[in-house]
Amino acid sequence: MKRLYWLLAILALFGCARVLAVREIPEINLGEANFFRTIEAHTDAPIVSGNRIEILLNGDETFPMMLREISRAQSTITFAQYLYEDGSIARDLAQAFAERCRTGVKADILLDSHGSGKAPADIIATMKNAGCHVEYFRRIEADGIIFPWKLLRYNYRSHRRVLVIDGQIGFTGGYGISEAWTGNGRTPEHWRDTNARIEGPVVRFLQAAFAESWLETTGIAIGGDGYFPRLEPSGKLSAQIVKSSPTGGSFQNYMLFLLSINSAKKSILITNPYFIPDSVMTKALVKAAARGVKVIVLLPSEIDSHLTYTASRSHYGPLLRGGVQIFEYKASLMHAKTIVVDGVWLTIGSTNFDNRSFALNQEINLTVYDTTLAHRLEEIFQEDLKYSQQITYEQWQSRSIFERFFEFFEFPIREQL
């Protein structure tokens, strides 16, 4: 098995990918009609009205709500998850899925074979024995051992988080199914994350993202009223679901982030755990700061990969010199993936601010255009800053020789991070 992992690592270096080079960005203003049309065109995602969206913080708010909605399912449940590992929440969810399946509800459960590779067999059996359909996304197959180049596709993961109940109620965000995501995000053992509960017409596009990954994995095309019912307006919010599938040549979330940053006039508040911007994104952030936009980036003070953390910190210099403020969250591991622009536009999802998310993984983000919800996310951001430390350019310059040494190891694998 160790030899197989080494082979995968070597092949990954040759299976690198990058987003398409963006040499010129249109000058558009957030909130104007041409901004929305441009965003729709570059993300291939319509902005639809009539939605109700609730921000959920951490496991304390997210998991009880998910379990409640699962228990109310009448016809279908679809669930896509990157990370699923042993723990009380993993077992609670498995039991909730199984209970519904025993009543005749159809549950389609898709786990990424890399992120969920350590899911205990008895948890999977609990769901399967109750009639749930459980599959793994891009699992290593026997022909990959015989023809190693076929293992390259294993490098392209599904990082999406999707839960849809009866085609009507959806959840997405950055959550993983692990004990690390339980709690309130203010203690070291409980990660800080931001998620969303969604009702209204935009849920159809969250379901469509699941349908895409499910079709690739199983060859089964889901459909009918159980999966795609007629959705009446549930609120007043305009929103879109932006999904990216880089193996198909689409980099929608990269364009979503880039165009939105470039259109900001007042403020850009970014929270992300894996922050390794390319030169185009770095220039866009510095350019925004130069035109008077308040740009603040909130990152973790430590993450689950020292190499990725070092790679992220190596990019601080040009941003700090350019007027971008950087804070590191101290209370726990910051895993939220959100952006708020000008107090009117926000996105919550699975997309990290790095090449792996932009160019290798399947990702999904909810984008909302609403002042009230954007202000709520700004308040959350300001509260998180109370548990954070600002990093100055002088502090970054004085980082240790050990950290600088590790930066050399980051360079050849940057596109994999």
Salt bridges, closest charged atoms under 4 A:
GLU27 OE2 - LYS287 NZ 3.34
GLU69 OE2 - ARG68 NH2 2.78
GLU69 OE2 - ARG197 NH2 3.01
ASP86 OD1 - ARG91 NE 3.02
GLU99 OE1 - ARG100 NE 2.86
ASP112 OD1 - ARG157 NH2 3.07
ASP122 OD2 - ARG91 NH1 2.66
GLU135 OE2 - HIS133 NE2 2.81
ASP143 OD2 - LYS150 NZ 3.24
GLU189 OE2 - HIS190 NE2 3.94
ASP193 OD2 - HIS335 ND1 2.79
GLU199 OE2 - ARG52 NH1 3.45
GLU199 OE2 - ARG197 NH1 2.61
GLU212 OE1 - ARG160 NH2 2.82
GLU212 OE2 - LYS243 NZ 3.41
GLU216 OE2 - ARG138 NE 2.66
GLU216 OE2 - ARG153 NH2 3.53
GLU232 OE2 - ARG230 NE 2.98
GLU328 OE2 - ARG313 NE 2.92
GLU363 OE1 - HIS159 ND1 2.86
GLU383 OE1 - LYS386 NZ 3.09
ASP384 OD1 - ARG186 NH1 2.77
ASP384 OD2 - ARG192 NH2 3.00
GLU403 OE2 - ARG313 NH1 2.94
GLU407 OE2 - ARG399 NE 2.75
GLU410 OE2 - ARG414 NE 2.42
GLU415 OE2 - ARG18 NE 2.17
